[in-house]
Amino acid sequence: MDEPEKQRQYRDKLIKKITTIPNPEPLQFMADDMHKQILETIQDRANPHITKKQLANFYKRRYYQFQHKKYKLLLRWAHHGIAQENLERIGIEAT
């Protein structure tokens, strides 16, 4: 029976908690849920900063691919030029 004041406060809080009427949960209608889902589906979630970064990465990759194709084409052209020169030299030496 220590501290009767604390016990009284606890008892009052408990009685108040028990006697209060609980709040009912809000009603959720199926039509409201479907409408909310449709709005979430069709809303524009585009973030300009993310879109800008994605576009920059896309065109950067395209640029690198183009540079690589150009490099391969020049290498092939150089190889064929050297091979043609060697074939002509061999042909001249053979005759």
N, CA, C and O atoms as CSV, one atom per row, in Angstrom:
chain,resi,resn,atom,element,x,y,z
A,1,MET,N,N,0.804,-1.178,0.000
A,1,MET,CA,C,0.000,0.000,0.000
A,1,MET,C,C,0.858,1.258,0.000
A,1,MET,O,O,0.516,2.274,0.604
A,2,ASP,N,N,1.956,1.156,-0.681
A,2,ASP,CA,C,2.811,2.329,-0.797
A,2,ASP,C,C,2.209,3.285,-1.810
A,2,ASP,O,O,1.623,2.869,-2.810
A,3,GLU,N,N,2.356,4.518,-1.547
A,3,GLU,CA,C,1.950,5.605,-2.435
A,3,GLU,C,C,0.489,5.472,-2.882
A,3,GLU,O,O,0.236,5.114,-4.033
A,4,PRO,N,N,-0.430,5.738,-2.040
A,4,PRO,CA,C,-1.856,5.609,-2.396
A,4,PRO,C,C,-2.280,6.607,-3.480
A,4,PRO,O,O,-3.234,6.362,-4.219
A,5,GLU,N,N,-1.571,7.719,-3.567
A,5,GLU,CA,C,-1.924,8.709,-4.601
A,5,GLU,C,C,-1.698,8.139,-6.004
A,5,GLU,O,O,-2.528,8.326,-6.893
A,6,LYS,N,N,-0.577,7.445,-6.200
A,6,LYS,CA,C,-0.289,6.829,-7.509
A,6,LYS,C,C,-1.317,5.751,-7.825
A,6,LYS,O,O,-1.767,5.633,-8.965
A,7,GLN,N,N,-1.690,4.966,-6.818
A,7,GLN,CA,C,-2.699,3.921,-7.026
A,7,GLN,C,C,-4.033,4.534,-7.433
A,7,GLN,O,O,-4.711,4.027,-8.327
A,8,ARG,N,N,-4.409,5.636,-6.768
A,8,ARG,CA,C,-5.666,6.296,-7.104
A,8,ARG,C,C,-5.636,6.829,-8.538
A,8,ARG,O,O,-6.617,6.702,-9.271
A,9,GLN,N,N,-4.506,7.425,-8.934
A,9,GLN,CA,C,-4.384,7.946,-10.301
A,9,GLN,C,C,-4.464,6.808,-11.322
A,9,GLN,O,O,-5.111,6.931,-12.362
A,10,TYR,N,N,-3.797,5.706,-11.005
A,10,TYR,CA,C,-3.827,4.552,-11.913
A,10,TYR,C,C,-5.262,4.028,-12.031
A,10,TYR,O,O,-5.730,3.739,-13.132
A,11,ARG,N,N,-5.960,3.906,-10.892
A,11,ARG,CA,C,-7.329,3.403,-10.886
A,11,ARG,C,C,-8.253,4.333,-11.674
A,11,ARG,O,O,-9.109,3.866,-12.424
A,12,ASP,N,N,-8.083,5.645,-11.505
A,12,ASP,CA,C,-8.905,6.606,-12.241
A,12,ASP,C,C,-8.661,6.513,-13.751
A,12,ASP,O,O,-9.599,6.556,-14.547
A,13,LYS,N,N,-7.387,6.386,-14.128
A,13,LYS,CA,C,-7.071,6.247,-15.566
A,13,LYS,C,C,-7.665,4.976,-16.138
A,13,LYS,O,O,-8.197,4.974,-17.248
A,14,LEU,N,N,-7.572,3.881,-15.370
A,14,LEU,CA,C,-8.104,2.606,-15.833
A,14,LEU,C,C,-9.614,2.668,-15.984
A,14,LEU,O,O,-10.161,2.185,-16.976
A,15,ILE,N,N,-10.287,3.257,-15.012
A,15,ILE,CA,C,-11.749,3.369,-15.082
A,15,ILE,C,C,-12.147,4.256,-16.264
A,15,ILE,O,O,-13.100,3.954,-16.982
A,16,LYS,N,N,-11.423,5.330,-16.455
A,16,LYS,CA,C,-11.724,6.231,-17.573
A,16,LYS,C,C,-11.507,5.527,-18.913
A,16,LYS,O,O,-12.288,5.698,-19.849
A,17,LYS,N,N,-10.439,4.735,-18.990
A,17,LYS,CA,C,-10.130,3.998,-20.224
A,17,LYS,C,C,-11.201,2.949,-20.516
A,17,LYS,O,O,-11.594,2.763,-21.667
A,18,ILE,N,N,-11.666,2.272,-19.485
A,18,ILE,CA,C,-12.665,1.218,-19.664
A,18,ILE,C,C,-14.015,1.810,-20.041
A,18,ILE,O,O,-14.730,1.248,-20.870
A,19,THR,N,N,-14.365,2.938,-19.440
A,19,THR,CA,C,-15.699,3.503,-19.661
A,19,THR,C,C,-15.832,4.278,-20.974
A,19,THR,O,O,-16.950,4.564,-21.403
A,20,THR,N,N,-14.730,4.618,-21.609
A,20,THR,CA,C,-14.845,5.364,-22.864
A,20,THR,C,C,-15.340,4.448,-23.974
A,20,THR,O,O,-14.986,3.271,-24.038
A,21,ILE,N,N,-16.150,5.003,-24.828
A,21,ILE,CA,C,-16.697,4.253,-25.954
A,21,ILE,C,C,-15.642,4.226,-27.052
A,21,ILE,O,O,-15.121,5.272,-27.437
A,22,PRO,N,N,-15.325,3.046,-27.554
A,22,PRO,CA,C,-14.305,2.981,-28.610
A,22,PRO,C,C,-14.817,3.615,-29.900
A,22,PRO,O,O,-15.999,3.517,-30.231
A,23,ASN,N,N,-13.927,4.251,-30.604
A,23,ASN,CA,C,-14.271,4.851,-31.893
A,23,ASN,C,C,-14.334,3.765,-32.952
A,23,ASN,O,O,-13.417,2.951,-33.061
A,24,PRO,N,N,-15.398,3.742,-33.729
A,24,PRO,CA,C,-15.478,2.714,-34.779
A,24,PRO,C,C,-14.485,3.038,-35.902
A,24,PRO,O,O,-14.145,4.194,-36.154
A,25,GLU,N,N,-14.047,1.991,-36.546
A,25,GLU,CA,C,-13.138,2.180,-37.680
A,25,GLU,C,C,-13.925,2.796,-38.834
A,25,GLU,O,O,-15.098,2.476,-39.025
A,26,PRO,N,N,-13.294,3.668,-39.596
A,26,PRO,CA,C,-14.032,4.276,-40.716
A,26,PRO,C,C,-14.395,3.226,-41.765
A,26,PRO,O,O,-13.627,2.304,-42.042
A,27,LEU,N,N,-15.564,3.389,-42.327
A,27,LEU,CA,C,-16.033,2.443,-43.334
A,27,LEU,C,C,-15.279,2.652,-44.642
A,27,LEU,O,O,-15.087,3.783,-45.087
A,28,GLN,N,N,-14.864,1.570,-45.240
A,28,GLN,CA,C,-14.189,1.608,-46.529
A,28,GLN,C,C,-15.087,0.909,-47.537
A,28,GLN,O,O,-15.298,-0.302,-47.464
A,29,PHE,N,N,-15.602,1.670,-48.463
A,29,PHE,CA,C,-16.433,1.083,-49.508
A,29,PHE,C,C,-15.557,0.593,-50.654
A,29,PHE,O,O,-14.507,1.169,-50.939
A,30,MET,N,N,-15.999,-0.471,-51.303
A,30,MET,CA,C,-15.229,-1.063,-52.391
A,30,MET,C,C,-15.044,-0.060,-53.531
A,30,MET,O,O,-13.981,-0.006,-54.149
A,31,ALA,N,N,-16.065,0.719,-53.803
A,31,ALA,CA,C,-15.963,1.703,-54.887
A,31,ALA,C,C,-14.897,2.748,-54.567
A,31,ALA,O,O,-14.141,3.161,-55.446
A,32,ASP,N,N,-14.841,3.174,-53.298
A,32,ASP,CA,C,-13.812,4.142,-52.906
A,32,ASP,C,C,-12.416,3.552,-53.054
A,32,ASP,O,O,-11.496,4.223,-53.521
A,33,ASP,N,N,-12.264,2.285,-52.651
A,33,ASP,CA,C,-10.957,1.626,-52.788
A,33,ASP,C,C,-10.547,1.519,-54.258
A,33,ASP,O,O,-9.395,1.782,-54.604
A,34,MET,N,N,-11.489,1.134,-55.118
A,34,MET,CA,C,-11.181,1.005,-56.541
A,34,MET,C,C,-10.836,2.360,-57.149
A,34,MET,O,O,-9.916,2.464,-57.959
A,35,HIS,N,N,-11.574,3.398,-56.758
A,35,HIS,CA,C,-11.301,4.728,-57.274
A,35,HIS,C,C,-9.909,5.198,-56.843
A,35,HIS,O,O,-9.175,5.791,-57.633
A,36,LYS,N,N,-9.557,4.932,-55.599
A,36,LYS,CA,C,-8.235,5.317,-55.091
A,36,LYS,C,C,-7.131,4.568,-55.839
A,36,LYS,O,O,-6.107,5.160,-56.178
A,37,GLN,N,N,-7.329,3.276,-56.097
A,37,GLN,CA,C,-6.337,2.494,-56.837
A,37,GLN,C,C,-6.177,2.999,-58.260
A,37,GLN,O,O,-5.058,3.070,-58.771
A,38,ILE,N,N,-7.279,3.351,-58.906
A,38,ILE,CA,C,-7.194,3.859,-60.279
A,38,ILE,C,C,-6.455,5.184,-60.305
A,38,ILE,O,O,-5.626,5.419,-61.185
A,39,LEU,N,N,-6.750,6.053,-59.346
A,39,LEU,CA,C,-6.044,7.336,-59.293
A,39,LEU,C,C,-4.545,7.141,-59.066
A,39,LEU,O,O,-3.732,7.854,-59.655
A,40,GLU,N,N,-4.175,6.181,-58.216
A,40,GLU,CA,C,-2.759,5.891,-57.991
A,40,GLU,C,C,-2.119,5.322,-59.254
A,40,GLU,O,O,-0.949,5.587,-59.532
A,41,THR,N,N,-2.877,4.548,-60.013
A,41,THR,CA,C,-2.332,3.926,-61.217
A,41,THR,C,C,-2.074,4.948,-62.309
A,41,THR,O,O,-1.044,4.892,-62.980
A,42,ILE,N,N,-3.005,5.889,-62.495
A,42,ILE,CA,C,-2.867,6.811,-63.619
A,42,ILE,C,C,-2.122,8.093,-63.283
A,42,ILE,O,O,-1.853,8.896,-64.176
A,43,GLN,N,N,-1.785,8.300,-62.020
A,43,GLN,CA,C,-1.112,9.553,-61.688
A,43,GLN,C,C,0.304,9.580,-62.252
A,43,GLN,O,O,0.943,8.543,-62.424
A,44,ASP,N,N,0.766,10.761,-62.529
A,44,ASP,CA,C,2.099,10.951,-63.102
A,44,ASP,C,C,3.114,10.941,-61.968
A,44,ASP,O,O,3.119,11.827,-61.113
A,45,ARG,N,N,3.966,9.935,-61.973
A,45,ARG,CA,C,4.977,9.823,-60.924
A,45,ARG,C,C,6.349,10.246,-61.412
A,45,ARG,O,O,7.361,9.978,-60.763
A,46,ALA,N,N,6.377,10.901,-62.544
A,46,ALA,CA,C,7.657,11.285,-63.134
A,46,ALA,C,C,8.331,12.341,-62.250
A,46,ALA,O,O,7.732,13.344,-61.862
A,47,ASN,N,N,9.575,12.071,-61.960
A,47,ASN,CA,C,10.385,13.019,-61.206
A,47,ASN,C,C,11.374,13.613,-62.200
A,47,ASN,O,O,12.171,12.873,-62.776
A,48,PRO,N,N,11.349,14.923,-62.421
A,48,PRO,CA,C,12.207,15.505,-63.456
A,48,PRO,C,C,13.697,15.214,-63.266
A,48,PRO,O,O,14.418,15.026,-64.245
A,49,HIS,N,N,14.159,15.176,-62.024
A,49,HIS,CA,C,15.581,14.918,-61.793
A,49,HIS,C,C,15.950,13.494,-62.186
A,49,HIS,O,O,16.992,13.265,-62.801
A,50,ILE,N,N,15.093,12.535,-61.831
A,50,ILE,CA,C,15.361,11.137,-62.175
A,50,ILE,C,C,15.242,10.947,-63.681
A,50,ILE,O,O,16.071,10.267,-64.285
A,51,THR,N,N,14.221,11.540,-64.292
A,51,THR,CA,C,14.032,11.417,-65.736
A,51,THR,C,C,15.226,12.000,-66.482
A,51,THR,O,O,15.702,11.415,-67.455
A,52,LYS,N,N,15.705,13.146,-66.028
A,52,LYS,CA,C,16.866,13.779,-66.660
A,52,LYS,C,C,18.084,12.866,-66.575
A,52,LYS,O,O,18.821,12.721,-67.551
A,53,LYS,N,N,18.296,12.257,-65.424
A,53,LYS,CA,C,19.443,11.367,-65.237
A,53,LYS,C,C,19.324,10.127,-66.117
A,53,LYS,O,O,20.307,9.685,-66.712
A,54,GLN,N,N,18.110,9.567,-66.197
A,54,GLN,CA,C,17.903,8.382,-67.027
A,54,GLN,C,C,18.124,8.693,-68.504
A,54,GLN,O,O,18.748,7.909,-69.219
A,55,LEU,N,N,17.616,9.826,-68.956
A,55,LEU,CA,C,17.827,10.206,-70.354
A,55,LEU,C,C,19.304,10.449,-70.640
A,55,LEU,O,O,19.809,10.053,-71.690
A,56,ALA,N,N,19.995,11.098,-69.710
A,56,ALA,CA,C,21.424,11.347,-69.898
A,56,ALA,C,C,22.186,10.028,-69.989
A,56,ALA,O,O,23.062,9.877,-70.839
A,57,ASN,N,N,21.861,9.080,-69.125
A,57,ASN,CA,C,22.528,7.775,-69.177
A,57,ASN,C,C,22.215,7.042,-70.476
A,57,ASN,O,O,23.095,6.416,-71.067
A,58,PHE,N,N,20.960,7.117,-70.922
A,58,PHE,CA,C,20.574,6.456,-72.163
A,58,PHE,C,C,21.371,7.001,-73.341
A,58,PHE,O,O,21.936,6.228,-74.115
A,59,TYR,N,N,21.422,8.339,-73.488
A,59,TYR,CA,C,22.123,8.922,-74.637
A,59,TYR,C,C,23.639,8.785,-74.504
A,59,TYR,O,O,24.351,8.753,-75.508
A,60,LYS,N,N,24.126,8.706,-73.283
A,60,LYS,CA,C,25.557,8.474,-73.082
A,60,LYS,C,C,25.928,7.067,-73.569
A,60,LYS,O,O,26.937,6.883,-74.251
A,61,ARG,N,N,25.101,6.081,-73.210
A,61,ARG,CA,C,25.341,4.714,-73.700
A,61,ARG,C,C,25.254,4.659,-75.222
A,61,ARG,O,O,26.081,4.013,-75.866
A,62,ARG,N,N,24.252,5.337,-75.804
A,62,ARG,CA,C,24.125,5.356,-77.263
A,62,ARG,C,C,25.362,5.977,-77.908
A,62,ARG,O,O,25.843,5.495,-78.933
A,63,TYR,N,N,25.873,7.050,-77.300
A,63,TYR,CA,C,27.066,7.718,-77.822
A,63,TYR,C,C,28.267,6.783,-77.756
A,63,TYR,O,O,29.048,6.703,-78.705
A,64,TYR,N,N,28.417,6.069,-76.630
A,64,TYR,CA,C,29.531,5.127,-76.498
A,64,TYR,C,C,29.410,3.997,-77.512
A,64,TYR,O,O,30.413,3.575,-78.087
A,65,GLN,N,N,28.201,3.502,-77.738
A,65,GLN,CA,C,28.003,2.439,-78.733
A,65,GLN,C,C,28.366,2.946,-80.127
A,65,GLN,O,O,29.003,2.237,-80.905
A,66,PHE,N,N,27.960,4.167,-80.436
A,66,PHE,CA,C,28.270,4.744,-81.736
A,66,PHE,C,C,29.777,4.905,-81.904
A,66,PHE,O,O,30.321,4.585,-82.961
A,67,GLN,N,N,30.453,5.400,-80.868
A,67,GLN,CA,C,31.910,5.550,-80.930
A,67,GLN,C,C,32.575,4.197,-81.125
A,67,GLN,O,O,33.535,4.084,-81.886
A,68,HIS,N,N,32.074,3.165,-80.445
A,68,HIS,CA,C,32.652,1.829,-80.576
A,68,HIS,C,C,32.474,1.300,-82.006
A,68,HIS,O,O,33.402,0.726,-82.575
A,69,LYS,N,N,31.288,1.491,-82.580
A,69,LYS,CA,C,31.065,1.044,-83.960
A,69,LYS,C,C,31.985,1.782,-84.931
A,69,LYS,O,O,32.532,1.194,-85.863
A,70,LYS,N,N,32.141,3.078,-84.691
A,70,LYS,CA,C,33.025,3.859,-85.546
A,70,LYS,C,C,34.465,3.335,-85.447
A,70,LYS,O,O,35.147,3.200,-86.463
A,71,TYR,N,N,34.919,3.044,-84.243
A,71,TYR,CA,C,36.261,2.527,-84.012
A,71,TYR,C,C,36.437,1.178,-84.713
A,71,TYR,O,O,37.454,0.943,-85.367
A,72,LYS,N,N,35.439,0.288,-84.576
A,72,LYS,CA,C,35.527,-1.015,-85.230
A,72,LYS,C,C,35.571,-0.864,-86.743
A,72,LYS,O,O,36.324,-1.571,-87.414
A,73,LEU,N,N,34.772,0.048,-87.287
A,73,LEU,CA,C,34.755,0.262,-88.726
A,73,LEU,C,C,36.112,0.765,-89.220
A,73,LEU,O,O,36.616,0.300,-90.243
A,74,LEU,N,N,36.699,1.711,-88.494
A,74,LEU,CA,C,38.022,2.215,-88.885
A,74,LEU,C,C,39.084,1.132,-88.786
A,74,LEU,O,O,39.974,1.056,-89.634
A,75,LEU,N,N,39.000,0.283,-87.746
A,75,LEU,CA,C,39.958,-0.816,-87.622
A,75,LEU,C,C,39.819,-1.795,-88.792
A,75,LEU,O,O,40.818,-2.236,-89.360
A,76,ARG,N,N,38.570,-2.131,-89.148
A,76,ARG,CA,C,38.355,-3.031,-90.279
A,76,ARG,C,C,38.873,-2.402,-91.578
A,76,ARG,O,O,39.507,-3.068,-92.396
A,77,TRP,N,N,38.593,-1.129,-91.746
A,77,TRP,CA,C,39.050,-0.437,-92.946
A,77,TRP,C,C,40.575,-0.448,-93.019
A,77,TRP,O,O,41.149,-0.699,-94.078
A,78,ALA,N,N,41.229,-0.173,-91.888
A,78,ALA,CA,C,42.685,-0.195,-91.859
A,78,ALA,C,C,43.204,-1.596,-92.124
A,78,ALA,O,O,44.180,-1.759,-92.857
A,79,HIS,N,N,42.577,-2.609,-91.547
A,79,HIS,CA,C,43.009,-3.993,-91.754
A,79,HIS,C,C,42.860,-4.390,-93.221
A,79,HIS,O,O,43.759,-5.002,-93.798
A,80,HIS,N,N,41.729,-4.043,-93.816
A,80,HIS,CA,C,41.535,-4.382,-95.226
A,80,HIS,C,C,42.508,-3.620,-96.114
A,80,HIS,O,O,42.983,-4.147,-97.119
A,81,GLY,N,N,42.803,-2.376,-95.741
A,81,GLY,CA,C,43.794,-1.617,-96.515
A,81,GLY,C,C,45.161,-2.267,-96.453
A,81,GLY,O,O,45.845,-2.389,-97.469
A,82,ILE,N,N,45.557,-2.682,-95.267
A,82,ILE,CA,C,46.868,-3.342,-95.115
A,82,ILE,C,C,46.856,-4.684,-95.813
A,82,ILE,O,O,47.824,-5.041,-96.484
A,83,ALA,N,N,45.773,-5.436,-95.666
A,83,ALA,CA,C,45.687,-6.750,-96.310
A,83,ALA,C,C,45.711,-6.594,-97.826
A,83,ALA,O,O,46.359,-7.380,-98.517
A,84,GLN,N,N,45.011,-5.586,-98.353
A,84,GLN,CA,C,45.001,-5.355,-99.798
A,84,GLN,C,C,46.395,-4.981,-100.290
A,84,GLN,O,O,46.835,-5.433,-101.347
A,85,GLU,N,N,47.086,-4.145,-99.506
A,85,GLU,CA,C,48.447,-3.749,-99.872
A,85,GLU,C,C,49.370,-4.966,-99.892
A,85,GLU,O,O,50.202,-5.112,-100.786
A,86,ASN,N,N,49.212,-5.831,-98.899
A,86,ASN,CA,C,50.033,-7.049,-98.860
A,86,ASN,C,C,49.716,-7.967,-100.028
A,86,ASN,O,O,50.619,-8.565,-100.611
A,87,LEU,N,N,48.436,-8.084,-100.374
A,87,LEU,CA,C,48.068,-8.931,-101.500
A,87,LEU,C,C,48.629,-8.382,-102.813
A,87,LEU,O,O,49.105,-9.135,-103.663
A,88,GLU,N,N,48.563,-7.067,-102.961
A,88,GLU,CA,C,49.108,-6.471,-104.180
A,88,GLU,C,C,50.616,-6.675,-104.258
A,88,GLU,O,O,51.145,-6.967,-105.331
A,89,ARG,N,N,51.318,-6.525,-103.127
A,89,ARG,CA,C,52.764,-6.708,-103.111
A,89,ARG,C,C,53.126,-8.156,-103.427
A,89,ARG,O,O,54.065,-8.426,-104.175
A,90,ILE,N,N,52.354,-9.095,-102.837
A,90,ILE,CA,C,52.614,-10.509,-103.100
A,90,ILE,C,C,52.331,-10.808,-104.565
A,90,ILE,O,O,53.072,-11.552,-105.206
A,91,GLY,N,N,51.256,-10.225,-105.097
A,91,GLY,CA,C,50.927,-10.437,-106.500
A,91,GLY,C,C,51.994,-9.895,-107.415
A,91,GLY,O,O,52.314,-10.523,-108.424
A,92,ILE,N,N,52.565,-8.728,-107.085
A,92,ILE,CA,C,53.614,-8.132,-107.911
A,92,ILE,C,C,54.870,-8.975,-107.815
A,92,ILE,O,O,55.550,-9.202,-108.815
A,93,GLU,N,N,55.182,-9.444,-106.607
A,93,GLU,CA,C,56.387,-10.261,-106.446
A,93,GLU,C,C,56.238,-11.604,-107.135
A,93,GLU,O,O,57.222,-12.165,-107.617
A,94,ALA,N,N,55.025,-12.124,-107.189
A,94,ALA,CA,C,54.808,-13.429,-107.804
A,94,ALA,C,C,54.911,-13.344,-109.318
A,94,ALA,O,O,55.211,-14.347,-109.965
A,95,THR,N,N,54.676,-12.206,-109.884
A,95,THR,CA,C,54.724,-12.122,-111.360
A,95,THR,C,C,56.098,-11.825,-111.873
A,95,THR,O,O,56.297,-11.725,-113.084
